Amino acid sequence: MTDHPPILIFAIPFFLLSLGGELWFLRDRARGRGLIGFEARDTWASLAMGVLSLVTGLIVIAVSIPIASFAWDHRITDLGEGAVAWIVALLAWDFVYYWAHRSQHRIRIGWANHVQHHSSERYNLSTALRQPVTNWHEWIFFPVLAVLGLPPWIVFAAGSLNLLYQYWIHTEVIGRLPRWFEYVFNTPSHHRAHHGSQRQYLDRNYAGILIVWDRLFGTFEPERERVVYGLTTNIDTFNPLRIATHEYAAIGRDLRSASSWRHRLGVIVMPPGWTPAAGPAAAPADAAPDRSSAPVRLDA
């Protein structure tokens, strides 16, 4: 696996050049087209989060490699390293990504990690780089692909390609694409809705590459009303460390005030906004305590 350098490292020049191109394009057009554009402090915060996530990602990789290697040693089949393996890896990773992403919105301790990506009130290519610094969850979901016969290095490469695909959909510059493409693939329009703070957009469009997963599992929402980006109650900070830790701190406060072990467990594993008395479905976001980072949840 160490013979195959991380794809995303080599993509950094592309990220910076395309980000600069979008910034130049929007500089004189954003206001006239009704787009939000860039804000310097927000962009620097996103870039800082991107750098920090690369550093902490090395720890995740260090943990994931031996787990994936162990899984590979106990594989039930071997798909080799040809076209079949690559097709299966890309499809399987995307399918598992859908459920991993969904779990991060539906389990509060997972949301504490993922909320970092949703914290920006802007939506441009720099937002794509605002990756979670505490991205600890992947090793839980993805080593199973090695058990199914996919070489670990292909699994990791498929994950990098999946993340790379999602970079270009973080933009307001691209509107709707051809209908067939919008039906099958995740697009800027679909992902803008995912980043929306309005009620109809919350917990929708979890896709990585293929939006068909959302269509199949009932979480698809088209972009209709103009999207308001960010959280239902924004955290109003550009400090990368606070962005990375604010929801963990909120969980800590709720654990300290919890009245029972059931309450404490619910604080960690139930959706954001859950309370022992009401539960997530009966506790709308406006009524839930401490909504500094968590959006309203639509489905229980």
DRENTORLO-950508 format. One line per field, with one value per residue (C-alpha): residue in one letter; chain; x, y, z. Coordinates in nm, 3 decimals. Layout:
aa <- [A ...]
ch <- [A ...]
xx <- [X ...]
yy <- [Y ...]
zz <- [Z ...]
END
This chain:
aa <- [M T D H P P I L I F A I P F F L L S L G G E L W F L R D R A R G R G L I G F E A R D T W A S L A M G V L S L V T G L I V I A V S I P I A S F A W D H R I T D L G E G A V A W I V A L L A W D F V Y Y W A H R S Q H R I R I G W A N H V Q H H S S E R Y N L S T A L R Q P V T N W H E W I F F P V L A V L G L P P W I V F A A G S L N L L Y Q Y W I H T E V I G R L P R W F E Y V F N T P S H H R A H H G S Q R Q Y L D R N Y A G I L I V W D R L F G T F E P E R E R V V Y G L T T N I D T F N P L R I A T H E Y A A I G R D L R S A S S W R H R L G V I V M P P G W T P A A G P A A A P A D A A P D R S S A P V R L D A]
ch <- [A A A A A A A A A A A A A A A A A A A A A A A A A A A A A A A A A A A A A A A A A A A A A A A A A A A A A A A A A A A A A A A A A A A A A A A A A A A A A A A A A A A A A A A A A A A A A A A A A A A A A A A A A A A A A A A A A A A A A A A A A A A A A A A A A A A A A A A A A A A A A A A A A A A A A A A A A A A A A A A A A A A A A A A A A A A A A A A A A A A A A A A A A A A A A A A A A A A A A A A A A A A A A A A A A A A A A A A A A A A A A A A A A A A A A A A A A A A A A A A A A A A A A A A A A A A A A A A A A A A A A A A A A A A A A A A A A A A A A A A A A A A A A A A A A A A A A A A A A A A A]
xx <- [0.000 0.285 0.386 0.080 0.105 -0.217 -0.402 -0.522 -0.167 -0.104 -0.436 -0.336 -0.205 -0.533 -0.729 -0.538 -0.549 -0.922 -0.998 -0.806 -0.997 -1.333 -1.228 -1.129 -1.450 -1.674 -1.488 -1.683 -1.983 -2.104 -2.319 -2.468 -2.562 -2.692 -2.415 -2.250 -1.888 -1.586 -1.506 -1.137 -1.159 -1.395 -1.167 -0.857 -1.044 -1.143 -0.787 -0.653 -0.905 -0.791 -0.427 -0.511 -0.726 -0.434 -0.215 -0.469 -0.556 -0.211 -0.316 -0.634 -0.432 -0.185 -0.476 -0.663 -0.375 -0.322 -0.698 -0.746 -0.446 -0.593 -0.924 -0.740 -0.567 -0.912 -1.080 -1.351 -1.253 -0.994 -1.108 -0.754 -0.636 -0.801 -1.106 -1.353 -1.182 -1.180 -1.547 -1.651 -1.430 -1.570 -1.932 -1.888 -1.703 -1.973 -2.246 -2.072 -1.991 -2.363 -2.435 -2.128 -2.227 -2.586 -2.472 -2.271 -2.587 -2.798 -2.561 -2.452 -2.096 -2.060 -2.218 -1.953 -1.702 -1.903 -2.046 -1.701 -1.760 -2.107 -2.000 -1.927 -2.196 -2.031 -2.040 -1.740 -1.449 -1.275 -1.574 -1.484 -1.145 -1.304 -1.261 -1.310 -0.997 -1.128 -1.209 -1.196 -1.493 -1.367 -1.179 -1.511 -1.686 -1.439 -1.207 -1.502 -1.434 -1.100 -1.278 -1.486 -1.171 -1.058 -0.685 -0.648 -0.456 -0.744 -0.990 -0.793 -0.753 -1.129 -1.186 -0.952 -1.122 -1.461 -1.348 -1.183 -1.511 -1.690 -1.455 -1.607 -1.966 -1.895 -1.969 -2.247 -2.092 -2.235 -2.614 -2.824 -2.664 -2.838 -3.132 -2.981 -2.666 -2.863 -3.065 -2.763 -2.479 -2.426 -2.404 -2.347 -2.725 -2.782 -2.496 -2.598 -2.925 -2.729 -2.549 -2.873 -2.998 -3.365 -3.583 -3.655 -3.282 -3.170 -3.042 -3.085 -2.861 -2.590 -2.441 -2.073 -2.073 -2.407 -2.724 -2.917 -2.851 -3.057 -3.329 -3.337 -3.334 -3.570 -3.329 -3.328 -3.434 -3.396 -3.273 -3.580 -3.581 -3.258 -3.018 -2.910 -2.578 -2.446 -2.615 -2.958 -2.772 -2.428 -2.123 -1.990 -1.620 -1.334 -1.108 -1.018 -0.972 -1.313 -1.470 -1.313 -1.415 -1.729 -1.977 -1.759 -1.763 -2.143 -2.169 -1.947 -2.177 -2.484 -2.319 -2.240 -2.601 -2.752 -2.967 -2.928 -2.713 -2.988 -2.972 -2.592 -2.605 -2.868 -2.652 -2.385 -2.573 -2.907 -2.952 -2.868 -3.160 -3.263 -3.393 -3.504 -3.854 -3.933 -3.693 -3.565 -3.888 -4.090 -3.823 -3.805 -3.483 -3.623 -3.728 -3.422 -3.164 -2.818 -2.858 -2.529 -2.419 -2.678 -2.946 -3.303 -3.354 -3.642 -3.651 -3.634]
yy <- [0.000 0.238 0.208 0.414 0.777 0.952 1.092 1.398 1.517 1.542 1.720 2.015 2.231 2.169 2.271 2.597 2.686 2.615 2.801 3.100 3.074 3.070 3.367 3.562 3.468 3.572 3.890 4.106 3.880 3.746 4.042 4.084 3.715 3.707 3.472 3.487 3.461 3.463 3.620 3.635 3.516 3.234 3.120 3.123 2.927 2.666 2.639 2.604 2.328 2.156 2.160 2.039 1.759 1.640 1.623 1.440 1.224 1.069 0.934 0.791 0.626 0.487 0.327 0.217 0.040 -0.240 -0.287 -0.305 -0.536 -0.767 -0.761 -0.838 -1.135 -1.271 -1.193 -1.421 -1.373 -1.192 -0.955 -0.886 -0.544 -0.518 -0.336 -0.546 -0.460 -0.089 -0.081 -0.274 -0.056 0.272 0.154 -0.013 0.284 0.521 0.302 0.276 0.647 0.723 0.534 0.668 1.022 0.961 0.825 1.141 1.347 1.110 1.024 1.324 1.215 1.170 1.509 1.662 1.554 1.638 1.972 2.119 2.087 2.244 2.541 2.784 3.033 3.053 2.798 2.791 2.563 2.660 2.512 2.174 2.201 2.267 1.903 1.768 1.772 1.484 1.250 0.936 0.742 0.594 0.299 0.178 0.149 0.077 -0.215 -0.443 -0.378 -0.554 -0.856 -0.867 -0.909 -0.555 -0.489 -0.223 0.015 0.013 0.074 0.381 0.501 0.467 0.676 0.948 0.953 0.977 1.277 1.432 1.408 1.596 1.894 2.043 2.026 2.290 2.590 2.831 2.903 2.587 2.577 2.280 2.019 1.796 1.608 1.262 1.368 1.526 1.204 0.975 1.182 1.419 1.773 2.127 2.175 1.862 1.939 2.302 2.166 1.936 2.240 2.432 2.535 2.550 2.277 2.105 2.068 1.927 1.569 1.532 1.440 1.239 1.112 1.112 1.046 0.878 1.061 0.742 0.624 0.918 0.848 0.481 0.540 0.835 1.117 1.308 1.673 1.889 2.245 2.467 2.755 2.955 2.788 2.957 2.798 2.711 2.589 2.664 2.868 2.961 2.960 3.296 3.215 3.179 3.011 2.667 2.514 2.631 2.513 2.172 2.137 2.340 2.052 1.821 2.096 2.117 1.741 1.770 2.036 1.823 1.518 1.715 1.827 1.485 1.338 0.966 0.718 0.686 1.062 1.052 0.771 0.961 1.274 1.072 0.836 1.003 1.270 1.633 1.797 1.480 1.517 1.238 1.381 1.446 1.245 1.371 1.355 1.550 1.810 2.061 2.249 2.576 2.415 2.199 2.330 2.433 2.447 2.624 2.374 2.108 2.152 2.038 1.671 1.570 1.194 1.001]
zz <- [0.000 0.067 -0.301 -0.398 -0.280 -0.171 -0.471 -0.282 -0.213 -0.587 -0.632 -0.409 -0.700 -0.884 -0.574 -0.539 -0.910 -0.943 -0.622 -0.756 -1.084 -0.906 -0.691 -1.002 -1.184 -0.895 -0.806 -1.049 -1.108 -0.772 -0.673 -1.019 -1.032 -0.675 -0.557 -0.217 -0.330 -0.102 0.234 0.324 0.686 0.593 0.311 0.531 0.798 0.538 0.407 0.762 0.829 0.511 0.620 0.970 0.830 0.617 0.926 1.142 0.842 0.870 1.208 1.059 0.784 1.039 1.225 0.914 0.737 0.992 1.029 0.652 0.622 0.886 0.696 0.370 0.532 0.619 0.286 0.159 -0.206 -0.417 -0.690 -0.807 -0.923 -1.264 -1.397 -1.201 -0.872 -0.955 -1.056 -0.745 -0.524 -0.658 -0.632 -0.292 -0.144 -0.269 -0.122 0.214 0.204 0.174 0.496 0.675 0.581 0.686 1.022 1.085 1.050 1.260 1.546 1.749 1.817 1.441 1.382 1.612 1.349 1.038 1.152 1.092 0.718 0.741 0.954 0.670 0.568 0.223 -0.054 -0.285 -0.361 -0.039 0.149 -0.001 0.170 0.511 0.604 0.957 1.170 1.384 1.096 1.304 1.166 0.839 0.986 1.132 0.795 0.519 0.613 0.539 0.171 0.208 0.354 0.035 -0.175 -0.259 -0.205 0.067 -0.159 -0.409 -0.125 -0.014 -0.372 -0.429 -0.119 -0.244 -0.585 -0.416 -0.213 -0.517 -0.710 -0.435 -0.463 -0.779 -0.654 -0.388 -0.606 -0.696 -1.033 -1.193 -1.218 -1.324 -1.547 -1.806 -1.657 -1.708 -1.524 -1.239 -1.207 -1.164 -1.022 -0.733 -0.870 -0.741 -0.731 -0.521 -0.286 -0.241 -0.103 0.130 0.275 0.324 0.669 0.570 0.711 0.378 0.305 0.640 0.635 0.263 -0.033 0.145 -0.182 -0.265 -0.640 -0.717 -0.611 -0.689 -0.329 -0.199 -0.452 -0.348 0.029 0.049 0.134 -0.194 -0.205 -0.517 -0.496 -0.516 -0.267 -0.270 -0.028 0.294 0.386 0.730 1.046 1.187 1.450 1.324 1.549 1.424 1.439 1.195 1.451 1.309 1.654 1.769 1.444 1.505 1.871 1.937 1.908 2.118 2.383 2.355 2.402 2.711 2.858 2.791 2.949 3.263 3.295 3.211 3.486 3.406 3.218 2.957 2.909 2.878 2.621 2.425 2.418 2.238 2.006 1.934 1.666 1.745 1.922 2.107 2.462 2.699 2.727 2.362 2.145 1.810 1.611 1.867 1.941 1.658 1.623 1.752 2.078 2.137 2.383 2.269 1.892 1.842 1.581 1.515 1.247 1.284 1.209 0.991 1.028 1.352]
END
